[in-house]
Structure formats: C-alpha cells, structure tokens
C-alpha cells in the first residue's frame, strides 16, 4: 500500500489555497537577481539560454472523463533546458510568486523551497466541475499531496470549467520528489506515466545544452 508522506504539516487544509491572482511585476531580466525558487547551486544547473525544448516536451498530460490536465514541473533544472523564450516565461512566472511560495513553505515547516508545478485544467464540455485537491504525485512508493495551491486564473475558486476555458494554478509539493526519478501523476483515478519518457528527453537535452555552452 502506498504510504502517505508525513512531511505535510497539520495545518495544510487552512493554508492550501492562497487567494488572489494578481502577480508581482517580474524582474528586468528574470534571472539575475535573487536565487531562483526551485534551484540548486548555480554551478549544478545547466546554463539558461541554450535549450530548445517546448513546454509540452516536459509536461505530463492526462484526461479524467471530460477534464484534461497538464502538469509541468517548474524547477530550474528542468526549465533551463527549454527554449529561451519558454525559459524566461516560466522562470518569471515562478519568481513573480516567490514571496507566496516561500511563505507557504515556511508555514509548512520546510527549510527549503517547495517543488513548484504549473497545473492547468481544461474541458471541451459546456461546463463541468473539477477538484483542485484531487491531484496527487506518486514518487518512490509515496503519495504526495499538494501543500499549497496558488491560483493564476480569476475563476479558479469556483472549481468550474466552462467550455474551452483554461483554469491554471501553481501547485507546491514536498521537495522530496526527485525529478530525476520516475514519478506518476494521478487525478480522478487516472494515472499518467509520461515522466518516464520525459526523463530521457531531459537527459539528452542536458547533454546538448552543456555542449553548446562549452562551444
């Protein structure tokens, strides 16, 4: 039986969703100021600006009934392998919410940054309900639930999807999830195994990025 992680603080339910979708203005270059959320030491990261991947290349997609989901890890080790415009967009998205992210981490007793995912919900039906808290990550036999959700779209709190209307949020997870190891995403009883293929794609691109940077 999958064991639930014990790292989630007892006050999780009260702190799960941070309301308000306005963002802080991004930094001028999006990269050169504070240490990025979800980063390792700079020398351990691939340099930005040399990647070619699209966001969908490192996104887990799944469909549960009429609800379509896309789950994208926004760790620097991943997004630095993206094409420059994609990297800048995703990096600035995380940094614009860095205060909220780090506040939630502290309230949940974390001494390091949480792992941030971009999660979007979509449907082609006229209208359908969705449950933001039903999304979980299964990693190394442990079930991880989000320790916080930061809405990015104004109608997120209604938990309703209108036809072809995207609802999006940042999900914060325990950093014990290792993106270099296969994990699964589950929603509505449906499990996605896409990350196995993504790992190989990231490893190949990381080698190409380091080669381009040296060249």
C-alpha positions in Angstrom: 0.0 0.0 0.0 1.3 3.5 -0.9 2.4 5.3 2.2 1.4 9.0 2.5 4.2 11.4 3.1 4.4 12.6 6.7 6.1 15.9 5.7 2.8 17.8 5.2 2.1 20.0 8.3 -1.1 19.6 10.2 -2.3 23.0 9.2 -2.4 22.0 5.5 -6.1 22.4 4.9 -6.2 26.0 6.1 -3.2 27.1 4.0 -3.8 25.1 0.9 -5.1 27.8 -1.4 -3.8 31.3 -1.5 -6.4 33.6 -3.0 -5.7 36.5 -5.3 -4.4 36.1 -8.8 -2.5 39.4 -9.3 1.2 38.9 -9.8 4.1 40.9 -8.7 6.0 42.6 -11.5 8.8 40.4 -12.9 12.4 41.4 -12.6 14.0 43.2 -15.5 15.9 40.1 -16.8 14.1 37.4 -15.0 17.3 35.6 -14.0 20.0 37.7 -12.4 18.6 38.8 -9.1 17.7 36.6 -6.2 18.4 32.8 -6.1 15.6 31.2 -8.0 12.9 29.2 -6.4 13.4 25.5 -7.0 17.1 25.9 -7.8 20.2 24.0 -6.8 23.6 25.8 -6.5 24.2 27.7 -9.7 27.2 25.5 -10.7 25.0 22.4 -10.6 22.4 23.9 -13.0 22.6 23.9 -16.8 23.1 27.4 -18.1 20.0 29.2 -19.4 19.6 30.3 -23.0 20.9 27.1 -24.7 17.9 24.8 -24.6 15.4 24.0 -27.4 12.6 22.2 -25.6 9.0 23.3 -25.7 6.9 23.3 -22.5 4.9 20.2 -23.7 8.2 18.3 -24.0 8.5 18.2 -20.2 4.8 18.2 -19.3 2.7 15.3 -18.0 -0.8 15.2 -19.6 -3.8 13.2 -18.6 -7.5 13.0 -19.1 -10.1 12.0 -16.5 -13.5 11.9 -18.0 -14.1 15.3 -19.7 -11.4 17.0 -17.7 -7.9 17.4 -19.3 -4.9 18.2 -17.2 -1.4 19.4 -17.9 1.2 19.2 -15.1 4.6 20.9 -15.7 7.5 21.0 -13.1 9.0 24.4 -12.9 12.3 23.5 -11.3 15.2 25.4 -12.7 17.0 22.1 -13.5 14.1 21.4 -15.9 13.1 24.7 -17.4 16.7 25.8 -18.2 16.5 23.1 -20.9 13.7 24.9 -22.6 14.0 27.4 -25.5 15.0 30.8 -24.3 11.5 32.4 -24.6 9.9 29.5 -22.8 12.5 29.6 -20.1 12.0 33.3 -19.5 8.3 32.9 -19.3 8.3 30.0 -16.8 11.1 31.4 -14.7 9.3 34.8 -14.3 6.1 33.0 -13.5 7.7 31.4 -10.5 9.7 34.4 -9.4 6.6 36.7 -9.6 5.0 34.4 -6.9 8.2 33.8 -4.9 7.1 35.5 -1.8 3.9 33.5 -1.6 5.8 30.3 -2.4 8.4 30.8 0.3 5.7 31.9 2.8 3.8 28.7 2.3 7.0 26.7 2.6 7.8 28.2 5.9 4.2 27.7 7.2 4.5 24.0 6.3 7.8 23.7 8.2 10.1 23.4 5.1 13.6 24.8 5.4 14.0 24.8 1.6 11.9 25.8 -1.4 9.0 23.5 -2.3 8.8 21.9 -5.7 6.6 24.0 -7.9 4.4 22.7 -10.7 2.2 24.6 -13.2 -1.2 22.8 -13.4 -3.9 23.5 -15.9 -7.4 22.2 -16.2 -9.4 22.3 -19.4 -12.6 20.8 -20.9 -14.5 20.8 -24.2 -17.8 20.2 -22.4 -20.2 23.1 -21.9 -19.5 23.1 -18.1 -18.0 20.6 -15.7 -16.7 20.7 -12.1 -13.2 19.9 -11.2 -11.5 19.2 -7.8 -8.1 21.0 -7.5 -7.1 18.9 -4.4 -7.6 15.6 -6.1 -4.3 15.9 -7.9 -1.5 13.8 -6.3 2.0 12.7 -7.2 3.2 9.2 -6.6 7.0 9.0 -6.2 9.1 6.1 -4.9 6.0 4.4 -3.4 5.0 7.6 -1.5 1.8 9.6 -2.2 2.4 13.3 -2.1 -0.5 15.8 -1.9 -0.1 19.5 -2.6 0.9 21.5 0.4 -0.3 24.7 -1.3 -2.1 26.0 -4.4 -1.6 29.5 -5.8 -4.3 30.4 -8.3 -3.3 32.0 -11.6 -6.8 32.5 -13.2 -9.5 34.6 -11.6 -12.3 32.0 -11.5 -10.2 29.2 -10.0 -12.0 29.2 -6.7 -15.3 28.4 -8.3 -14.0 24.9 -9.3 -16.0 25.0 -12.5 -14.7 24.7 -16.1 -16.5 26.4 -18.9 -16.2 25.1 -22.4 -12.6 25.7 -23.7 -11.8 27.9 -20.7 -8.4 27.2 -19.0 -8.0 27.2 -15.3 -4.4 27.3 -14.0 -2.6 27.4 -10.7 0.8 26.8 -9.2 1.0 23.6 -7.1 3.5 23.4 -4.3 4.8 19.9 -3.4 7.4 18.4 -1.0 10.9 18.8 -2.5 11.5 15.1 -1.6 10.0 14.4 -5.0 13.1 13.7 -7.2 12.5 14.8 -10.8 15.4 12.7 -11.9 13.4 9.6 -10.9 10.2 8.3 -12.5 7.0 9.5 -10.8 3.3 9.3 -11.7 0.6 11.9 -11.6 -2.9 10.9 -10.6 -6.3 12.7 -10.9 -9.8 11.3 -10.7 -8.4 7.7 -10.5 -6.4 8.1 -13.8 -2.6 7.7 -13.6 -0.2 9.3 -16.1 3.2 7.7 -16.7 4.6 10.3 -19.1 7.5 11.2 -16.9 9.5 8.1 -17.9 9.8 9.4 -21.4 10.4 12.9 -20.2 13.5 11.9 -18.2 15.2 10.5 -21.3 14.3 13.7 -23.2 15.7 15.9 -20.5 18.9 13.9 -20.1 19.6 14.1 -23.9 18.9 17.9 -24.0 21.0 18.5 -20.9 24.0 17.0 -22.7 23.3 19.1 -25.8 23.0 22.3 -23.6 26.3 21.7 -21.9 28.0 21.1 -25.3 26.5 24.3 -26.8 27.6 26.3 -23.7 31.2 25.0 -23.9 31.2 25.8 -27.6 
